[in-house]
């Protein structure tokens, strides 16, 4: 099985606003880094090289990042040990902090390409039931030695 992930974010400003330039100027480089990362399989793209033009089901203010990885370890390595981490650490500059969870992972067959609707359903399942085998967050998988670090960073 592969792992799909969805992360949604609600920009504080329109994406063309100068206050968003630190985020928008880095998109192509971070996406290229992901595509070269160990275990990367696929990522969601809209009309451009990212998915910022796509509408997330049920939340038109959210932008979505969705990708597929061979393993959770591969995804974890990319998220926490590459330059991606620097942008993650700056997310409060660009995105509103919501009360609901905004990140979910779920298992998929290797030949399957997830849809935004499927991802929205998985995120809602996680919000309603917490982590299960069908939809889960980092805490469901990550070895306990990482949990404190991830909780501190979230």
Number of C-alpha atoms within 10 A of each C-alpha: 13 18 20 28 24 22 17 20 18 18 18 16 14 12 14 9 10 11 14 17 13 13 19 16 10 12 18 14 13 16 15 11 16 22 15 12 16 16 19 19 19 16 21 19 16 11 9 9 13 17 18 19 12 17 15 19 15 9 11 10 15 20 18 26 20 23 22 26 25 18 17 21 15 15 22 14 14 20 16 13 11 15 13 18 13 12 18 14 11 12 14 12 15 21 17 14 14 9 6 10 15 19 22 24 27 23 18 17 11 14 8 11 15 19 11 17 12 12 24 19 14 21 26 17 17 23 17 9 10 14 19 12 10 12 24 23 19 17 14 15 14 14 9 10 8 11 15 10 10 13 10 7 9 7
